[in-house]
Each structure stands twice: as C-alpha cells, then as structure tokens.
Amino acid sequence: MQKLTVYQKPTCSTCRNVVKQLKEQSVEFDSINYYEESFSVDSLKDICRKLGISPREMLRTKEPTYKALRLAERRFSEDELIAVMVKYPDLIQRPIIVKGKKAVLARPAEKLKEIL
C-alpha cells in the first residue's frame, strides 16, 4: 500500500479531524504543514492535476486574502493563480491527501474515504 501524504494547516479543525481519523485507523502517512514547507509552483500544479481540478477550484473564497486581492473580480491564468497560492497559502483549500497518482481534497473530512 502506498503511503499517504497529508498537506495541512495544523490549526485547521478539518485537518486535525483527518489526521485523527488516519491515526485511529492506523494508516501510515506523512504530514506536511504547507505553511512551514511551502508548495512550489510545480508541486501545486501536480496536486491540481492529481485532484482533477483547476487552480481556481482550490481557492478558499472566504479568506480575507481572497477578498483583498480581488480574485473574484480579476482574470488570472492558471499559472498566475498557482503563483498567487504559493505566495499566499491561506488561499489553498485543505487538507489535501495524496496517494501516488491520486489526490483528494478532504473537505469535508468524510471525503478521506475516497482515497483509503
């Protein structure tokens, strides 16, 4: 079985819930706090591909940064959005669970089942 990688923000309640579920099920995983270990442009593009979603679909639209940057009002290419998310990690939906060539955005936490 391939090991999971959990990209998370430890203070996020959904992230904590997912980590708790994985530990309760004795699932081995690596945990990456993407505020400390930042995404690169390439790694975030790869995760979008594995999720099967566009960068815009990964945005947290209720974040103050989203509103401050007026992301809803402006047109961005996918590469531009990725660069903005790398610079402002609060904009990235979480937690993201990666297993090999597949990934799932575990929001809500029940979506974790899709990758186990």
C-alpha positions in Angstrom: 0.0 0.0 0.0 1.3 3.4 -0.9 1.9 5.9 1.9 -0.3 8.9 2.1 0.9 12.5 2.3 -1.4 15.0 4.1 -0.9 18.6 3.3 -2.4 20.6 6.1 -2.5 23.5 8.4 -2.3 22.1 12.0 -4.7 24.7 13.4 -7.4 23.8 10.9 -10.2 21.8 12.6 -10.9 19.8 9.4 -7.1 19.0 9.1 -7.0 17.9 12.7 -10.0 15.7 12.2 -8.5 14.0 9.1 -5.2 13.4 11.0 -7.1 11.9 13.9 -9.1 9.6 11.6 -5.9 8.3 10.0 -4.2 7.7 13.3 -7.3 5.9 14.6 -7.3 3.6 11.5 -3.5 3.0 11.9 -2.9 4.4 8.4 0.7 5.4 7.8 1.1 8.9 6.5 3.5 11.9 6.1 2.2 15.2 7.4 3.3 18.4 5.7 2.4 21.7 7.2 2.5 23.7 4.0 2.9 27.0 5.9 6.3 25.7 7.0 7.2 23.7 3.9 5.8 25.8 1.1 4.4 24.4 -2.1 6.5 25.1 -5.2 4.7 26.1 -8.4 5.4 22.7 -9.9 4.2 20.8 -6.8 1.0 22.7 -6.7 0.4 22.2 -10.4 1.0 18.5 -9.9 -1.5 18.4 -7.0 -4.2 20.1 -9.1 -3.6 17.5 -11.8 -3.9 14.7 -9.3 -7.1 16.3 -7.9 -8.5 16.7 -11.3 -9.5 20.3 -10.6 -8.4 23.8 -11.8 -6.4 26.1 -9.5 -9.5 28.3 -9.2 -11.4 25.4 -7.7 -8.7 25.1 -5.0 -9.2 28.7 -3.8 -10.6 29.4 -0.4 -13.0 32.2 -1.4 -14.0 33.3 2.1 -10.4 34.1 3.1 -9.6 37.8 3.7 -6.7 37.5 1.3 -9.1 36.3 -1.5 -11.1 39.5 -1.0 -8.1 41.8 -0.6 -6.6 40.6 -3.8 -10.0 40.8 -5.5 -9.5 37.4 -7.0 -13.2 37.1 -7.9 -13.1 40.3 -9.9 -9.9 39.8 -11.8 -9.0 37.4 -14.6 -6.0 35.2 -14.0 -4.4 32.4 -16.0 -3.9 29.1 -14.2 -0.2 29.8 -13.8 -0.9 33.2 -12.3 -3.4 31.7 -9.8 -0.9 29.0 -8.8 1.8 31.7 -8.2 -0.7 33.6 -6.0 -1.5 30.5 -4.0 2.2 29.7 -3.5 2.7 33.2 -2.2 -0.5 33.2 0.0 -1.0 29.6 1.3 -4.2 30.7 3.1 -5.9 30.6 -0.3 -5.4 26.9 -0.7 -8.2 24.5 0.3 -7.2 22.0 2.9 -6.5 19.3 3.8 -5.1 17.7 0.6 -4.4 14.0 0.8 -2.1 12.5 -1.9 -1.6 8.8 -2.6 0.6 8.1 -5.6 -1.1 9.5 -8.7 -4.3 10.3 -6.9 -5.3 13.1 -4.5 -8.4 14.2 -2.7 -9.4 17.4 -1.1 -10.7 16.1 2.2 -13.2 18.8 2.8 -15.4 17.7 4.4 -13.3 15.1 6.2 -15.6 12.3 5.1 -14.0 12.6 1.6 -10.9 10.9 3.1 -12.7 7.6 2.4 -12.3 8.2 -1.4 -8.5 7.7 -1.1 -8.2 5.0 1.5 
